[in-house]
Amino acid sequence: MNSTVSPAAGRTGRPAAPRAAGLLSAVLLAGAVGCGSGDATAPPDLSAPPTNVRWQPFQGVPLPRTDQGPRAETDGAATGFEQTPTGAGVAAMVHAVRLAIADDGQWSNIVAREVVPSAAKDEWAVNRVQVSISGPADPVYAPRLLGYRITEYTEQRAQVDVYSEYSDSSKAVNHTTVEWFAQDWRLRLPDSGATTRPIDPVGELPSDTVKLEAPK
């Protein structure tokens, strides 16, 4: 005698298999959505201040040393910055000032260790040879660091505005770029054909500036 096996039916008389398949699809979809949301990472905190800040003079100008860098200083060159927004901010401050006020015996080592290789770096070195700085920075022109503001950030490149005050109480912002090169943050000098101004006068610091004021 032949027998026929029919799919199990629910109370409505519909086969249970399609309903089970639909339920399984919903469960898998919910699981996929849940996994995706768990993989999201929080954006980096561009306003996190450096920790354990100390100030050490360089050419008569106080520069910061923090837990985020610099960790070493060799022949005037400061190196060893943390690959974070805070490390980038501190590096921008330190590199910009050291490069500007280094004396004749320091600048070549500083430009070699703190600046990204480029045509702009080579041009800067050619021009620097024609200038002589033999002593500490003149207090009239020496900058007093006030803080920094990161305007763009990735793990490989950061745009950092560095704020300073001068002896006449005027303030200025130095628009800098640092790049992660040779396992450290280094300064990238602007190309000679750049149309943007590297330094601008300012009245007040933006509210989101990371305050890092050097002692007077």
C-alpha positions as CSV (number, residue, x, y, z in Angstrom):
1,M,0.0,0.0,0.0
2,N,1.4,3.4,-1.0
3,S,1.5,6.2,1.6
4,T,2.0,9.9,1.2
5,V,3.8,12.1,3.8
6,S,2.5,15.7,3.8
7,P,4.4,18.7,5.4
8,A,3.3,19.5,8.8
9,A,0.7,22.3,8.8
10,G,0.0,25.0,11.3
11,R,-3.4,26.0,12.6
12,T,-4.1,27.9,9.5
13,G,-3.4,25.0,7.3
14,R,-0.3,26.5,5.8
15,P,2.9,24.5,5.8
16,A,5.2,25.3,8.8
17,A,8.4,25.3,6.7
18,P,8.0,28.7,5.1
19,R,7.1,30.3,8.4
20,A,10.1,28.7,10.0
21,A,12.4,29.9,7.3
22,G,11.0,33.4,7.7
23,L,11.6,33.3,11.4
24,L,15.2,32.1,10.8
25,S,15.9,34.9,8.4
26,A,14.6,37.5,10.9
27,V,16.9,36.1,13.6
28,L,19.9,36.1,11.3
29,L,19.2,39.6,10.2
30,A,18.9,40.8,13.7
31,G,22.2,39.1,14.6
32,A,24.0,40.7,11.7
33,V,22.7,44.2,12.6
34,G,23.8,43.6,16.2
35,C,27.3,42.5,15.2
36,G,27.7,45.5,12.9
37,S,26.9,48.0,15.6
38,G,29.3,46.4,18.0
39,D,32.2,46.9,15.5
40,A,31.8,50.7,15.3
41,T,34.7,52.6,16.9
42,A,34.4,56.0,18.5
43,P,36.2,58.9,16.7
44,P,39.4,60.1,18.2
45,D,39.2,62.8,20.8
46,L,40.8,65.9,19.3
47,S,40.5,67.9,22.5
48,A,42.1,65.5,24.9
49,P,44.8,67.5,26.8
50,P,48.3,66.1,27.3
51,T,49.1,64.7,30.7
52,N,52.0,65.2,33.1
53,V,53.1,68.5,31.5
54,R,56.5,69.9,32.3
55,W,58.3,72.8,30.7
56,Q,61.9,72.8,29.7
57,P,63.7,75.8,28.1
58,F,65.1,75.6,24.6
59,Q,67.0,78.6,23.4
60,G,65.3,80.5,26.2
61,V,61.8,79.5,25.2
62,P,59.8,77.0,27.4
63,L,58.7,74.0,25.5
64,P,56.4,71.2,26.8
65,R,57.4,67.7,27.7
66,T,54.4,65.4,28.3
67,D,53.5,61.7,28.6
68,Q,52.6,61.9,24.9
69,G,56.0,63.2,24.0
70,P,58.7,64.1,23.3
71,R,60.4,61.1,24.9
72,A,64.0,61.9,23.8
73,E,66.2,64.8,22.9
74,T,69.4,64.4,20.9
75,D,71.6,67.3,19.8
76,G,68.6,69.7,20.0
77,A,66.2,67.4,18.2
78,A,63.0,66.3,20.1
79,T,61.6,62.9,19.1
80,G,59.3,60.2,20.4
81,F,55.6,61.3,20.1
82,E,52.5,59.2,20.7
83,Q,50.5,58.3,17.6
84,T,47.4,60.1,18.9
85,P,45.7,63.5,18.4
86,T,47.4,64.7,21.6
87,G,50.8,63.5,20.5
88,A,50.3,65.2,17.1
89,G,49.3,68.5,18.9
90,V,52.3,68.5,21.2
91,A,54.6,67.6,18.3
92,A,53.4,70.5,16.2
93,M,54.1,72.9,19.0
94,V,57.6,71.6,19.7
95,H,58.7,71.2,16.1
96,A,57.5,74.6,14.9
97,V,59.3,76.5,17.7
98,R,62.6,74.4,17.6
99,L,62.9,74.8,13.9
100,A,62.4,78.6,14.1
101,I,64.9,79.4,16.9
102,A,67.6,76.6,16.6
103,D,71.1,78.0,16.6
104,D,73.8,77.3,14.0
105,G,74.9,74.1,15.8
106,Q,71.5,72.7,16.2
107,W,69.3,73.3,13.2
108,S,70.8,70.7,10.8
109,N,70.1,67.9,13.3
110,I,66.6,69.3,14.1
111,V,65.6,69.5,10.4
112,A,66.9,66.0,9.8
113,R,65.0,64.4,12.7
114,E,61.9,66.6,13.1
115,V,60.9,67.4,9.5
116,V,59.4,65.2,6.7
117,P,61.8,64.9,3.7
118,S,60.6,67.1,0.8
119,A,61.6,69.7,-1.6
120,A,60.4,72.3,0.9
121,K,62.7,70.9,3.5
122,D,65.7,71.1,1.2
123,E,64.8,74.7,0.2
124,W,64.5,75.7,3.9
125,A,67.9,74.2,4.6
126,V,69.5,76.2,1.7
127,N,68.0,79.4,3.1
128,R,69.0,78.6,6.7
129,V,72.6,78.3,5.8
130,Q,72.6,82.0,4.8
131,V,71.4,83.1,8.3
132,S,73.3,83.0,11.6
133,I,71.7,82.4,15.0
134,S,74.4,82.1,17.7
135,G,72.5,82.6,20.9
136,P,69.1,82.3,22.7
137,A,66.0,83.8,21.1
138,D,65.5,87.5,21.6
139,P,62.8,88.0,24.3
140,V,61.2,90.6,22.2
141,Y,60.5,88.1,19.4
142,A,60.4,84.8,21.3
143,P,57.0,83.1,21.3
144,R,55.2,82.0,24.4
145,L,53.1,79.0,23.6
146,L,49.4,79.1,24.5
147,G,47.9,75.9,23.1
148,Y,46.9,74.1,19.9
149,R,43.8,73.3,17.9
150,I,43.5,70.2,15.6
151,T,41.5,71.1,12.6
152,E,41.9,67.8,10.7
153,Y,43.2,64.4,11.9
154,T,44.0,60.9,10.7
155,E,46.5,58.4,12.1
156,Q,48.9,59.5,9.3
157,R,48.4,63.3,9.1
158,A,47.1,66.1,11.2
159,Q,46.5,69.8,10.6
160,V,47.3,71.7,13.8
161,D,46.9,75.4,14.6
162,V,49.6,76.5,17.1
163,Y,48.8,79.6,19.2
164,S,51.5,81.9,20.6
165,E,51.8,85.2,22.4
166,Y,54.6,87.7,22.1
167,S,56.1,90.4,24.4
168,D,53.8,93.1,23.2
169,S,50.8,90.9,24.2
170,S,49.9,90.3,20.5
171,K,48.8,86.7,19.5
172,A,49.3,84.7,16.4
173,V,48.4,81.3,15.0
174,N,50.9,79.1,13.1
175,H,49.1,76.8,10.7
176,T,51.1,73.6,10.7
177,T,50.9,70.0,9.3
178,V,52.5,67.0,11.0
179,E,52.8,63.6,9.4
180,W,53.5,60.1,10.9
181,F,56.9,59.4,9.3
182,A,59.5,56.8,10.5
183,Q,57.3,55.9,13.5
184,D,57.0,59.5,14.8
185,W,55.2,62.8,14.2
186,R,57.3,65.1,12.0
187,L,56.6,68.6,10.7
188,R,55.8,69.0,7.0
189,L,57.0,72.3,5.6
190,P,54.7,74.1,3.2
191,D,55.7,74.1,-0.5
192,S,57.2,77.3,-1.9
193,G,54.2,77.7,-4.1
194,A,51.6,77.5,-1.3
195,T,49.1,80.3,-1.4
196,T,47.9,80.1,2.2
197,R,49.5,82.2,4.9
198,P,51.5,80.1,7.4
199,I,51.0,82.6,10.2
200,D,48.0,84.9,11.0
201,P,47.4,87.4,13.8
202,V,44.5,86.5,16.1
203,G,42.6,88.4,18.8
204,E,41.2,85.6,20.9
205,L,41.8,81.8,21.0
206,P,38.9,79.6,19.7
207,S,36.9,78.0,22.4
208,D,38.0,74.5,21.5
209,T,41.7,75.3,21.8
210,V,43.6,72.8,23.9
211,K,45.2,75.2,26.4
212,L,48.9,74.5,27.0
213,E,50.2,77.8,28.3
214,A,54.0,78.2,28.9
215,P,55.1,80.0,32.0
216,K,55.8,83.7,31.7
